[in-house]
Amino acid sequence: MTFSDRAIRHTSFLIGSVLVGWLLFTAALSLVWTPHPAGEIDVSSRLQGSSATHWLGTDSLGRDIVSQLIVGSQNSIAVGLIAVGIGMGVGVSLGLLASARRGWVEEFVMRLADFTFAFPALVTAIMLTAIYGGGLVNSIIAIGIFNIPVFARITRAAANGIWTRDYVTASRACGKGSWHITIVHVLPNIASTLIVQATIQFANAILAEAALSFLGLGTQPPQPSWGRMLNEAQSMMFQAPELAVWPGLAIALSVLGLNLMGDGLRDLLDPRLARAR
């Protein structure tokens, strides 16, 4: 049975793919079209309900909710891609280095990862904000730094298992160097594990960006952000509770879709689980 045949039969992967596909489509659509300018303020239209003009109503400043949600998806995609890219680029390299060299190199890399874990994305963002000020770039850097030890640990653990395989021993016996073995044998065999972890960290990055924006450390006005929409809805919880529902639902569905797709990929890319199905 081919990968596509198994993917079609995997419910979690299908649901996750649909939700992630919708997120990507929304972000792409926002580049060329929105019902209204996302940052347009019209106080005379504040706190309107759903209508033909404003499909999900307006906020306390008269801004269109749908337009803000659509444009806000850009930030989630950008933060996820760049922050996970930073984490994978640096973390995977360090993990492969630790696994290939072992000894004091491995110990140094792992202790460095432990040290980085002591500074979660939120703490790192607060430090960067105190020095450089709030903004999307600082949020991406903070989340990316936190992703580095995650990928370093995952890569090192998975790679260590590959180094014990017979075909690696045979390559060593043929005189192949550590880096040749790492590129030719180790990295391709742990790629599926890294792909699954990337989807999980992507979901975590969306949550982290929303949390930072909620606290005022992430995306700054007038750029829309789901987290800041939640923050602004706090003062309107009794007057217009739906203002918190829509961005919260957008975050929840995006994270759910990525987690479901990650679980599905884990099942589909694992040869043992694939045979079981």
PyMOL commands that set and color helices and strands:
alter all, ss='L'
color gray80, all
select helices_A, chain A and resi 3-9+11-30+43-45+65-101+103-117+121-132+136-163+166-173+178-214+226-236+242-269+271-276
alter helices_A, ss='H'
color red, helices_A
deselect
rebuild
show_as cartoon
